[in-house]
Amino acid sequence: MQRYEERHQELAIFDLLLSILILMASHESLGFGGLLVLLLHMALSISPASGIGVNWGTQSTHPLPPSTIVRMLKDIGFQKVKLFDADATTLKALGKSGIQVMVGIPNDLLPTLANSVQAAQDWVAQNVSSHVSSNAVDIRYVAVGNEPFLGAYNGSYIGLTLPALENVQSALIKAGLAGQVKVTVPLNADVYQSSTNLPSHGDFRSDIRQPMLQIVKFLNDNGAPFTVNIYPFISLHNDANFPIDFAFFDGSSSAINDGDRVYENVFDANHDTLVWALQKNGYGNLSIIVGEIGWPTDGDKNANPKYAQQFNQGFMSRVIAGKGTPMRSGPVDAYLFSLIDEDAKSIQPGNFERHWGLFYFDGQPKYPLRLGTTSSNGLVPATDVRYMAKKWCVMSPSANLDDPQVGPSVSYACSHADCTSLGYATSCANLDPRGNISYAFNNYYQIFNQLDSACMFPNNLSVVTDIDPSVGDCRFSIMIQSLPAAQGTASSLRLNVLVFVSLLVFTLS
């Protein structure tokens, strides 16, 4: 099964030679020395990526500065990072960092890129070429879309994904970057399935079989990897009868025997179902990247730091040991999901969506995790994080729980903030009624930068305190300062007006 690595290397060399010809034809002004440096960089880029990567999502109300995140990545020893867009500030921070980058194209751009070669060329020029040449960003992949075949999209992107891939690939070839930068498309693991519970019966789903085979052929022809997101937590979340020990890497009483192969965890079984699907259709040598894998820490009965540490450490121990799966014994190429919690993510799949991070929103680690990457051998917290004042918004001691404004106030606060740590079996499940109300008020208050007007709920229900109301594992957070001072003053003024008007309308309604 190691032939897929050789095939990837052969295609990479071919692409490099093609890029050399393009460069010689289109960069006469570069000069021999400059051309030599660029070609050397490209030659070094064709070797297979090694080490563990991590996803860096940015759907946060108060994100840490990109420079802080990049310093974290380097301190921890992450060699690769996967982005969901191509934000210029983020990429600038990654310049000369030595970190390999996968940039992302959001799904809403797929129609434009699929229908216009020029649009694809413009996107590559702005989001890839400029950063490779000017900022020395080590971009290795362009992720064209993100799980575009999910059922929630009702087939909107099925006919657009391949044309978008083809146009972006053509743009990379024209830019002379096809030897260094590969296109791929991160897909959810539901694009394939097994007719039984055996991986060897795996194949692509019948309703998307033809478009999937076309994409797989394209990836294979261009030496690009198949990227898949595998989430054992989701298997457990969606099936009340799923054997919990089969989700982890500690051995399972529910092991699956598939011929001479034994599967003791759902990751191996899921991964090798894909391997069989590829092999059955003539693409057994296609390389695979696990684009997302991880475990959330809150928002669900099975989402907690204990389980997250157990899962992620189990996975990382295999990575450190170079252990693969029964069908592919070599090291797994993977990106942990994710680096930091994102409090502005959609919670349509579940409240756990905002709690996938190895770190809290402020860059503090949630639990010990050995990565085998640095001398510290673990998660390194963010440095120079600036917090707001140590004050919280809570339910006033004089307020009555029976006040008719309590329910609407909590609903209003939670609709504009993040209350996903409240509820059954969450980190704040043991709060009493006043504690639940205080948590909602405080989260709203912190997200709106501790503005006085953000703690003025009707009938004097709320009050600001300097006594930390946190209880046990339930953290009443203090927000970080994520804006430069000059921007912060103007933003605070706008927020003050917004919060005041919103609360006024809420009070009068």
C-alpha angles and dihedrals in degrees: 000000000000092000090091090067092053091048091051090051093049093052091046091055090049091051090049092054090048090051090050090057091048092048092049090052099044107030104055090140093056094083128220095278095049091045091051092052092049093047092048090053090050092048091054089050096063096072114100115269117254135194132040124301134200137212116243111202122183106196093123133125091220110023122187113249112273090239089058091050093049090050088052092050091052095044090052093044101241107164097190136037131192119210130194095217139009101254109179095220092051093048092047089055089052092053114121090358095121089233117132112231137210109196120201137223112208118233093246089067094055095089092053095046093043093054101040130051089189091055089053091049091049091049093050092046093051101037106030115016096045093051095044093050103033105028100030091233110171098226111179104165142026112209105211103207128334120256090330094172095061113134090237089072092058093224094303094138102034094097094038104051099073096045089049090051091049094049094047090048090051089050091052091050091050090049090052092241103108091103092057105029122053127192122228139158121227108227132190115247090245091081087084133038144171123245085219131017091273120105090216088067091058124131139147117283111274095232093058100025098116098047089045092053090049091052092046091051090050092050092047093048091052099043091246126144130246106241118205133177112219121190119179087179090064090052088055093042095051098045121052089194096052110124104246096210089058088065092063136059100242098095126275140229086217096063117157121227111209108177107295092344124091122203116202097171138037095238093063091044093049094045093049092047084064091046090054091047090054093043094050090054096049100264102100092136097055112123119239130214120193097219097187133016129152148102130255124233104210145016098063139056091251095041111092138122093258095058092039092054092045093051099041093044091049090052094044093049088059092048092050090050092048091239119158132179131290091265096041113031097183125095117295116243103219148155118215116229110253148003103192137011115261114211095188098056120120112265094201091115090046143302089272090074091088094053109058095109127118082212134042118247090274095056097257115138118247097210141350115283126177111216100170090226107110142016088267087056092202149058114314117205124235115266132220093021111169116215130195121246119302097257135115138197113233139164109283114253088229094053119104122232088219093059106127090226094061097082097045091044093054091046090050093048094048093047089058099035139031119282097158092119090066121085142054116346094353127129091267098039093115096059117118119235093273090049092053091051092047091050091054092047093048096048090053090047093050096045088053091053098258092290113175089234090057090068099050104099117169122283092018091287094152139052136179117244136183092209113098107240094196114134122199110305092352107101120202095203131214112219123242125236105246102164128078112253095253093052092040095062093053093042092050090053092051091046091048091055092043094050093044093051092044094051091044092053090044092051094049095045 
